[in-house]
Amino acid sequence: MKLSEVLTGITQLENTADPALEITGISYDSRTTKAGDLFVAVKGYESDGHDYIDAAVKKGAVCVLCQEKPGADIPYIVTENSRRALAKASANWFGHPSEKLKVIGVTGTNGKTTTTHMIKTIIEKCLGGRVGLIGTNSIIIGDEEQDAARTTPESYELQKLFADMVREGCTHAVMEVSSHALYLDRVYGVRFEAGVYTNLTHEHLDFHGTMAEYAAAKAKLFSQSDKAIINLDDEYAHVMIRAAESANGTVITYSAEKDEADVVAKRIRVFADKVEFCALTLDKLQKFEVGVTAMFNVYNAMAAVTTGLALGIELESMTEAMQNFAGVKGRMESVPTGRDFTVIIDYAHSPDALENVIKPLKELETGRVVTLFGCGGDRDPSKRPLMGEIAARLSDFVIVTSDNPRTEEPGKIIQDILAGMKGTKTPYTVIENRREAIGWAIENAHPGDIILLAGKGHETYQIIGKEKFHFDEREIVREFLEKIR
């Protein structure tokens, strides 16, 4: 592709390159740069791509797209925002694949993964469309599923995934859109058929600084969405609504508490293995039964159903799709034990998520609720004592351990958690090694106990230092169950 074609729509402040220069690829990481590439120097959160221009040139880059004039002797284009330029160039490179799909984006602190899977199920069952999915758990295109490196990929990978979806005959793409992705312009230039907002709770303040900034990042989704599906019960709903209205988007609200919402959940019942509710619109009342438990899944289901309505799907036609929804790996996932106690794995790794998981388990308990959790290293430390307090207040026994300590000392993270448990009457123990902690929980389980393994969810690894080690809690549970036969 000619350089001029790659640069279509990109603001150029200075250009020393031949427009007819043949470009054979795009890269933004010098480690993956190949001969003939256009190298885009992106100012990142942890590093600056401008520092790696020389390395990219050595790898064979023939041109640089950057924000600052490079020192290397190479043709270059200076633009005002190289991160946005990467998104534009990537869309040009892959032929603007998102324009050939109906893209639905889901944002919020909690519920994104389950909601995207619910929406995918509704579209496939009710519209017969083929749906690609991009999220925290995995990426699904056609019949193929692959691991996801992050919730929302960088713009180049995202556009490639959209192109793969188009090639596989997908009509829709449903994706989780993280606040990082919105702030860092990974979805810049993507027009969403619908943007969905679940909630906003204490998380990622190490990156955003304040809840107001966190909310502002989330709100960016609705400035590029035709329809905005908003949880009216959330305290930051007004921020999302304002962003949608400023961009002339259509706002559709859902609620379990406010009758003024466009879609209201009524007659809510939560059981051990399912939830039931009636979705009330202006002219219809339709009962839904969904095969997942907990009140937060009523909200997830309402988000999905309201999105279905926004896509033109009749309310009653969604009932069968939702009834057949069986949940998502790592979200209130029950691990078979064959014993007189239960093990639940959940991704809860924020204060609100932890509270929302423990509360419904307390309602189901026949014995103790034993909560095992830690907090991630190199992430917002302010949430650690909050999670300690929540675990101690709501559980019958707490096991404080490691999560993904990354480059922090696990013991220091644990001390931050314990600060929130000061003065608690709830018994607890500290076992830094997470494998040993899981083993201790199983070996000391009482009849009727519910053991909650919180924080890892779908992850099958643990990050210690800068290395990933295989760590699948399902395997570890089975391993220790074998030992106590």
N, C-alpha and C positions, 0 to 999 in steps of 0.2 A: 504494500500500500504506500502511496506517495505521502511524504510528510505533510503536504498541504491538506490532504484528506484527513489525516490523523488529528490535525490541529483545528479542524472546523469548529467554530463556535467558541474557541479559546482566546481570551484577551492576550494580545502580544505587545509587550512594552518595548521589547528589543528583539531582533531576529537576525542572526548572522548565517542562517542555514539556507540551503537551496531548497525551494518548495518542491522540486521534483525529486529530491533525495528519496531513495527507496528504503522504506522501513520494513524490517522482517519480524519485528516483535516489540513489545513494550515491557519494561521492567522498572521496578522501583526499589528493588533490593539488589545490591551489587553482587551478592552471592549467587543470584540466579540469572544475572545478565548474560546474554549470548551475543555472538557476533551479529551485527546488523540491527541491534536494538536501539530504540529511543529510550534513554534512561530518564526517568522522572525523579528529580530530587525533592523529596517530601520532608517537610519539617515535622517530625514525629513527636509523640508524647515522651519517649525515652531517648531517642537519638535523632540526628539531623542528617537527612540523605545527602545534603550538600557536602558533608565530610567524606562521602564515599564516591564522589564523582571520579576521582583518579582511579579507584579500584574498578569502577564500571568501564572506564575507558580501556583499561588493561584487559578487561574481559571481551572487548570488542564493540562497545557502544559506539554508535556513529553520530549521535546527536544527544544533547541534553536539554530537557525542559525543566526550568528552575525558577526560583524566586530571586536568587542572587547570581550575579555574573560569575561564572566559574573561572578558576585559575588555570584549569587544564586547557590545552590547545585543541579545542573541539568545537564544531558548530553548536550554537545554543540558541534557545528562545527563553527570554525572561518574561514571566507572567506574574500577575499580582497574587495569585494563590495557587501554588503547585498541587496542593491536595485536591482542590476542585478541578484543576486542569487534568489531573490523573483520572478523575471520574469521567470527565468529558471525553478525553482521549480514548479511554477504555470502551465507552459506549460507541464511539466512532469506529473503533477497531473491530468490534463484534457486530456491527450493523444495527445498533440500537434495539437489542432484543427485548428489552422491557416494554417497548411500545407494541410488541406483538403478543403481550400477555396482559391479563388483568391481575395486577399486583395488589395483594392485601398485606399491609404491615401491622403488626401488633407490638405495642410498646407498653411499658409499665414495669414496676419493680418485680412483682410476682404475677404468676399466671400465664406468662407469655407462651411457654411451651405447650401446656395443656390446651390453651385456647387455639393456638395455631393448628394443632392436631384435630381439634373439634371442627374448626372451619374447613379443614381439608376433607374430613369425613362428610360434612354436609354438602359441599360442592360436588364431590364425587358421587354421592348417593342420589342427590336431588337434581343435579344438572348434567350428570354423566360426563363431566369434564375430567381431563387428566390434570392432576395438580402436583406441581413441584413444591417442596417444602425446604426451608432454610431455617435452622434453629440451633439452640444450645445442645440438644441431644444428638442431632444428626442432620444430614442433608439427604433428601429423598428426591430422586429424579426418575420417573418411570418406575421400573421394578428394581432399581439399584439404590442402595443405601450406603452412605459413607460417613465416617466420623467428621464432626465439625471441630475446627481448630478454635473458633471463637463464636460467640452468639451471632454476630453479623460480620461477614467477611469484608476485607478491604475492597475498594471499588472495582479493581481489576478482576479479582476472583469472582466478585458478585456478578459482574457483567458476563463473565465466562459461564457462570452457572445459569444465568438467564438464557444465554445462547444454547447451552446444552438442553435446557428445558424445551425451548422452541424446536430444536432438532428432534427431540423425543415426542413431539406432538402435544406438549402440555398447553392447556388453555389458560390456566391460572398459576400464579406463584403466591404462596402464603409464606410470610417470613417474620421472624422475630427481629425487631429493630431496637437495638440497645441505645442507651443514652450516649455511650462512647461513639457509636457509629454515627449518630446524628450530629454530635458536636464536631467530630473529625471528618465530616462530609463523605462518609463511605457510601451513603445513598443519595448523594447530591445528583440532581438531574433526573432521578427516578420519579415518575408520576404514579401515585398510588390510587387505584380505584377506590380503596377504602383504607383508612387508618383507624386502628382500634386502640383504645386506652383502657387499661385494667385498673391500675392504682399507682400510688407513689408512697413509698415508705423509706425509712432510714437506710440508705445504702449508697455506696460509691461516693461518699463525701470526701474521700481522699483525692478523688479526681475533680469533682465539681465544686467542692468547697462548702456550699450551702444548699439547703433544700430548694431555695428560690432558683439558684443556678441549675440545679438538677432538673427542676420542673421546666425551666426555659429550654433546656436541651431536648427534653421529651416533646415539648410543644412544637418543635421544628417539623415533626412528622406531619402535623395537621396543616402546616402551611403549604404542603405539597400533596395533599389528599383531596380527591373530589368529594368524598363523604367521610365524616368523622363520627365514629361510634364511641361514645363517651360514657364511662361509669359515673353517673350523677351523684353517687353516694360518696365519692372520694373528695377529700378537701381541696385537691388541686384541679378538680374538674373545670372550674371557671377559667383556669389558665389555658387549658387545651381548647375549650370552646371559643375563647377569645382569639386564639391563633387560627382556628378553622374559619371563624367568621371574617377575620381580617383578610383571609385568602379567598373569600366567597365560597367556601365549602359548605355542603349540606350537613347539618349537625343532627344526629339521631342519638338520643340518650337512653340508657337503661338503668334500672334501679331495683333494689329489693326493699327500699324504705320510702321512696318519694313518689307519690302518685302523679306528680306532674311530669315524670319521665315519659318518653314515648313508648317504652316497653317496661312493664313492671312485673316483678316476680311476686306471685301470690300463693297462698296455701303451701308454703315451703315445709318439707319434711325431710329430715336427714336420718338415714339408716346406716347400719354397719357396712353395707355393701353398695349403697346407692343413694341418690337424692331424687326427690320428687318436687315439682313446682308447677304452677300454671303461669304461662306468659300471657299477660294482658296487654293488648294494644287498644287503639281507639275503637275498633269494631269487632275484636275477636278475643276469645279466652281459650288457650290451648294447653292441655296437660302434657308435661314432659317427665320422663323417667330416664335417668342417666346412671350408668353402672360404675360410678365413682362416688366416694363419700366425702363429707365435710362441706361446711357452708361456703368456703371459698370456691368450691367447684360449682355451686349454684351461680356465683358471679361469672365464673369462666364460661359456663354453659349459656348464661344470658348474653354475654359478649358475643359468643359464636352465633346464637340464634338471631340476635339483632343484626349482626353482619349479614347473615343469610337474607333477612328481610331487605337490607340495603342493596343486596345483589338481585333482588326481585324474586326471591324464593318464597312460596306460600308458607305460612306458619305451620299448618297442619302437615305439610309434606316433609318437615324436618324431624318429626317425632320418631320415626323408625331409625333414622341415621343416628340420632342421639341415644336412643335406647341400646343400640349395638356398640356404642363407644365403650371400650374396656379400659381406658386409662393409658398412661404413658410411663415408660420405664423411669424409675427413680422419683416418681411423684406418688407419694402414699402407696408405694409398692410393697405388697406383702410377700415375704420370702417363706416358702413352705418349710416347716420345721418337723412336722410329724410328732410334735411334743405338746405338752399342755401349756405352752406359752407362745406368744406371737412376736415375730420380728418384722418391723416396718422400716423400709429405706426411703428417705426423702431428701430432696436437694436443699431444703431450708437452710439458708446461710445468711439470713438477715434477721433482725429482731422481730419484725412483723411476721415474716414467713415462719419462724420458729414458733411463735405464739399461735399462729393459725393452724399449725399442725398438731401441737400438743393438746390444744383445747378440745378438738373433736375426739382425740384418742382418750382423753379423760372421761368423756361421755360414754365411751364404749367399754371402758375397763371393767374387768372382772377381778383383777388383782392390781398390781402397781403399774404405773407408767414410769419406765426407766429411760431417761433421755441421755444418750451418748452424743457428744458434739465437741467441736473445736472451732477455731476461727482461722481464716486464711492469713498467711503472712504477706507483707508488702501490700496490704489493703487497709482500708479505713479502720484505724484502731479504736475509734470512738464507739463503734457498735459492740465491742467485745464485752464490756461490763453490762451493757443493756441486755445482751443475750444471756449472760450469766444470771442476771436477776430474773429474767423471764423463765429460764429453765428451772431455777430453784423455786420460784413461786408456783409454777404450774405442775411440776413433776413430783413423783413420790421418792425418786432417787435419781441422782445425776452423776454421770461419769464424764469428767472433763478430760479431753485428750487433744490430739493434733488433728488438723485438717490438711491443708496444703501449706506447710510452714514457709515454703519458698526460701528466701535468703534470711529470714528472721530466725532468731533462737526460739524453738518451740516453748521452752520454759518461760520466756518473757511473754509470749502470747497468752499462755495459760494464766500467768499472774494477772494480766489485764482482765481476763474473764473472771477470775476469782474475786477481783475488786468489787464486782457487782453482786457477789454472793455473800458478802460480809454480813454477819448477824443472822444468816438464814437458819431455820430449824430443819430444813430439808437435808437429810443425810446425803453425802456425796463422797466420791473418791477421785483422785487424780492419777491417771495412767497415761503417761506421755505417748508411748508407742500405741498407735491406733489399732494395729492388729492384736496386740496383747489386750487392749481395752475391750475389743469386741469379744475376744475369747473369755475374758473375765465376766462380761455381762451374760454370756450364754451359760458358762459354768456355774454362775450364781443366780440363775433365773428361778423365780418362784412360780408355782402353778398359777395360771391366770394372768401372768405378767404380759405387758406389751412393751417390747424393747424397741425404742426408736433410735435408729442410726441416722443422725441428721448431718447434712452438709455436703456429702459426696454425691448422693443421688445416682444419676446415670453414669458418673465418671468411673472409669476403670483404671485409674492411675492415681498416684500421689506425687506431688511436686515437692522435693526436698532439695534445697539449694536451687540450682538451675536445671536439675535433672528430673525426668519423669520416670517413675517406677511403676510397674504393673501392680494394681491394687484394686481388686474387684470384691466388694463387700459380700456379694452373693457367694462367691467361692470361699471366702473366709468363714462365713456363717456355716456353710456345709462342712468345711474342714473341722471346725470345733464341734459341730453336732456329731460327727463321726467319732470324735474322741470321748464323748460322754454317753455313748450307747450303753 
